[in-house]
Amino acid sequence: MARTFTHQEIREKYERMARWYDIGEGIPEVLGLRRLRRALLAGASGDVLEVAVGTGKNLPFYPADCRITAVDLSPSMIETARRRAKRLGRPVDFHVQPAEALTFPDGRFDTVVSSMSLCTFPDPVQALREMARVCRKGGRILLLEHGRSDREWLGRWQDRRADRHAETLGCHWNRRPVELIEKAGLTPVRIRRFFLGIFHMIEIVV
Ligand SMILES: C[S@@+](CC[C@H](N)C(=O)[O-])C[C@H]1O[C@@H](n2cnc3c(N)ncnc32)[C@H](O)[C@@H]1O
């Protein structure tokens, strides 16, 4: 089992990766991730918090009337997201802060969004609890995550390479998003899986 990284270690990894992140992720985006992002964010409305916004890859897909606040641990990832928001002409209120200890009051947001992030959070269950805390009752948490495939041959292959992958990218690619959500005391109302069961699109009503 790969060790868990500290916030400082994760921040350092993404500070180093920020310049190359969009190039490295370009192929999966074109092969279908972009389509999944669009489908996920069609469900966002009102005051939205995006947790672990990264370089802002979701920003083009929010409905025009969403008011967006976004957080991430890495100032350099946020800097790229800020430039993207500017290019899109989208006002976004950015903050550097950890997902596990958000500074926003209870029930502040109508929608909370996070993508490709449960794999990197040092404490994903606590991060999910925080997402639920800052989401109003009846609001939605929308997640697009990758995790361990439900095809056993592929899941085992991910398991064998998980430690090495985590050391390089800080990403635990064999985590199980649905189990993490249940541990956080939340119940998904919809789960869809794509790409050999690796990608999960999950909707939770708080
Ligand atoms: C794999 S990237 C995903 C970025 C973006 N959400 C996307 O869909 O492309 C993971 C991001 O999570 C951020 N991150 C990791 N741990 C975090 C934490 N505990 N709190 C806030 N951000 C975190 C990293 O800095 C990085 O920007």
Ligand as a Chemical Component Dictionary entry (heavy atoms), coordinates in Angstrom:
data_LIG
# 
_chem_comp.id                   LIG 
_chem_comp.type                 NON-POLYMER 
_chem_comp.pdbx_formal_charge   0 
_chem_comp.three_letter_code    LIG 
# 
loop_
_chem_comp_atom.comp_id 
_chem_comp_atom.atom_id 
_chem_comp_atom.alt_atom_id 
_chem_comp_atom.type_symbol 
_chem_comp_atom.charge 
_chem_comp_atom.model_Cartn_x 
_chem_comp_atom.model_Cartn_y 
_chem_comp_atom.model_Cartn_z 
_chem_comp_atom.pdbx_ordinal 
LIG C1  C1  C 0  -4.811 15.576 -10.804 1  
LIG S1  S1  S 1  -4.993 17.280 -10.482 2  
LIG C2  C2  C 0  -6.693 17.562 -11.001 3  
LIG C3  C3  C 0  -6.945 19.009 -11.339 4  
LIG C4  C4  C 0  -8.353 19.330 -11.868 5  
LIG N1  N1  N 0  -9.360 19.115 -10.872 6  
LIG C5  C5  C 0  -8.680 18.540 -13.118 7  
LIG O1  O1  O 0  -9.763 17.945 -13.198 8  
LIG O2  O2  O -1 -7.858 18.588 -14.074 9  
LIG C6  C6  C 0  -5.131 17.288 -8.726  10 
LIG C7  C7  C 0  -5.201 18.692 -8.122  11 
LIG O3  O3  O 0  -5.566 18.551 -6.749  12 
LIG C8  C8  C 0  -4.828 19.501 -5.999  13 
LIG N2  N2  N 0  -4.807 19.003 -4.622  14 
LIG C9  C9  C 0  -4.258 17.860 -4.175  15 
LIG N3  N3  N 0  -4.484 17.698 -2.863  16 
LIG C10 C10 C 0  -5.220 18.770 -2.477  17 
LIG C11 C11 C 0  -5.805 19.158 -1.236  18 
LIG N4  N4  N 0  -5.671 18.416 -0.144  19 
LIG N5  N5  N 0  -6.500 20.321 -1.189  20 
LIG C12 C12 C 0  -6.635 21.095 -2.313  21 
LIG N6  N6  N 0  -6.114 20.766 -3.512  22 
LIG C13 C13 C 0  -5.428 19.613 -3.598  23 
LIG C14 C14 C 0  -3.475 19.548 -6.681  24 
LIG O4  O4  O 0  -2.752 20.710 -6.355  25 
LIG C15 C15 C 0  -3.891 19.478 -8.148  26 
LIG O5  O5  O 0  -4.112 20.758 -8.682  27 
# 
loop_
_chem_comp_bond.comp_id 
_chem_comp_bond.atom_id_1 
_chem_comp_bond.atom_id_2 
_chem_comp_bond.value_order 
_chem_comp_bond.pdbx_ordinal 
LIG C1  S1  SING 1  
LIG S1  C2  SING 2  
LIG S1  C6  SING 3  
LIG C2  C3  SING 4  
LIG C3  C4  SING 5  
LIG C4  N1  SING 6  
LIG C4  C5  SING 7  
LIG C5  O1  DOUB 8  
LIG C5  O2  SING 9  
LIG C6  C7  SING 10 
LIG C7  O3  SING 11 
LIG C7  C15 SING 12 
LIG O3  C8  SING 13 
LIG C8  N2  SING 14 
LIG C8  C14 SING 15 
LIG N2  C9  SING 16 
LIG N2  C13 SING 17 
LIG C9  N3  DOUB 18 
LIG N3  C10 SING 19 
LIG C10 C11 SING 20 
LIG C10 C13 DOUB 21 
LIG C11 N4  SING 22 
LIG C11 N5  DOUB 23 
LIG N5  C12 SING 24 
LIG C12 N6  DOUB 25 
LIG N6  C13 SING 26 
LIG C14 O4  SING 27 
LIG C14 C15 SING 28 
LIG C15 O5  SING 29 
# 
